[in-house]
Amino acid sequence: MPVDSICWKAGACRIIDQTLLPEKLRYLKLTNIRDMWEAIRHLRVRGAPALGIAAAYGLYLGIRDSKSSTFSSFMKDLNQAADYLKTSRPTAINLFWALERMKQKAEDVSHLPIASIKQSLLDEAHRIWKEDYEAGVAMGDAGAALIVDYVLTIAISVASRQVSGSSPLTWKIGASIIFATSEQYVVPRVSRGSEVVKPIWLLTMMWNCLLYTSPSPRDRTRSRMPSSA
């Protein structure tokens, strides 16, 4: 069944430790902002969408136990937590985007009690997770019907390669399409989460498709030679 590589469960953020894939599947329970910083820094959670989700949940973890009683002091805590998370992956655009979105949410509900603001931030993190999941499913549904045609094209190209050389395969496939296809057609199921976990064997398969359906330099040279007929 589908597996979430990052999600919120039982008051904590649960992630798959991607440094152990594909040999081992291990879940980590992150209960504070330091745990999230370490997970992001050491690539236990990776991939642009997942980093945005991790940042949102990490920021909530950072202010969940804030003792601030006024909005101004609470925002000081929030900004400090956000600045701390930014140091975990300074080049991650989605991480910065999610932190800014969370900060804006706090501003939008500044009239509420601090406890309600905290809950609003957790709800916003959930919303970021849901938006990413729905986007992935939508992309998969849109591409599922196409992948069968592509697989047939690959098979024909490989079979005909020794005869005349095949045309380069230039398409790129999102892993979400693999998942959607597994639900609509009879193919091996791969885990799907908010951020797609990409096993090495899947990447190897896709690379082999690209490699063996692209003409060799000799084929390309031959195709440019004038016909002797």
Secondary structure, 3 states (H helix, E strand, C coil): CCCCCEEEECCEEEEECCCCCCCCCCEEEECCHHHHHHHHHCCCCCCHHHHHHHHHHHHHHHHCCCCCCCHHHHHHHHHHHHHHHHCCCCCCHHHHHHHHHHHHHHHHCCCCCHHHHHHHHHHHHHHHHHHHHHHHHHHHHHHHHHHHHHHHHHHHHHHHHHHHCCCCCCCCCCHHHHHHHHHHCCCCCCCCCCCCCCCHHHHHHHHHHHHHCCCCHHHHHHHHCCCCC
